[in-house]
Amino acid sequence: MPQTSEGPPGDNKERSTNRKNRGRVDILRHTAGRGGKTVTVVTKFVGIGLAEKEMLARKMQKACGTGGTVKEGRIEIQGDKRAEVARILVEAGFQPVFAGG
């Protein structure tokens, strides 16, 4: 069977995502100062405005089924929802990194 220069059908999607790289963001899990409750925090956004952060926060809240907010340039989602948040960030073109403990 002859091989073509094109990859598998899903390969084009991966290439377009790589071109749309919007930088690294850190995903943290915080409990300190919150009465023992866990919060997932997304930080280190570069070149993204408040309106887009709020839109991402709403997407994350809906996907996780929890509340959240945008404070001081970072997104906070209630609960330990790091996996769901990372998936949404990858879809938006970011490179999420699990940082901290």
N, C-alpha and C positions, 0 to 999 in steps of 0.2 A: 504494500500500500504506500503510495507516495506521500511524503511529508510536506506540508505547506509551511510557509514562513509565519503564518498566523498561529497563535496559541489557541488554547481552548476558548470556548465562547465567553466564559466568565472572566477571562484574562483582560479584556478591554476595560472592564469596570475597575479592576485593580490599578491599571495604568492611569486612569483618569483620577482616581483617588490620590495616587502618589503625586501627580501634578498639582493637586489642590491642597498640598500640605500647608497648613496654617500655623504650624509651630507646636511646640511641646507645652502641655499644661499638666500641672500636678494635681493628683487626687489624694486627699488626706482624710483620715478618720479622726475626729476630735470628740473628746468627752469632757475635757477640763472646763470648769466654769459654767457648765450647763446642767447642773444638778444630776450628773451621772448619765444623762441622755446622750446618745451617740448622734453625731451630725457628720455627713459627708461634705467636704469642702473642696471646691475646685478653684485653683489659684494659678497665677502667672500667665494670664492671657496677654498677648501682645497684638496690638493693632486691631482691637475689637471694641466697639462702643457699648455704652450702657444699654441701648435698645436691643442690640443683638444678644447681650448677656441675659437680659430679661426674657427674650424669646427662648433661648436655650434653657433657662431655668424653668419656664412653663412646660417645655417639652419633657424635661427631666421629672418634674412633679407629676405630670400626667402618666408617664411610663412607670414611675415608681409607686404611684398611688399615695403620695405623701405631700406634705407641705414643704415650702422652701422660700428662699429670698435671695436677693442680690445685695450684699453689704460690702462697702469699702473695696469695690472692684473684684470681689470674689462671689462665687455662687455657693450657697449653703442649702443642702437638702437634708431633711430630717431622716434619721436612721442610717444604718450601714448599707448603703445602696451603691457601692463602688462599681460593681460589675455592670449594672444598668446604666449608670452615668457614663462609664467608659465607652459603652456601645454607642450611646448618643453622640459623644464627642468624636468618635471615629467616623460616624456617618456625616458629621459636620466638617470633617477634614482635619481635625486636630490629632495630635499624637499624645494620648493620655499616658501618664506614668504614675504608678502607685508609689507614693512617697511616704515616709514616716512609718509609724507602727500600726 
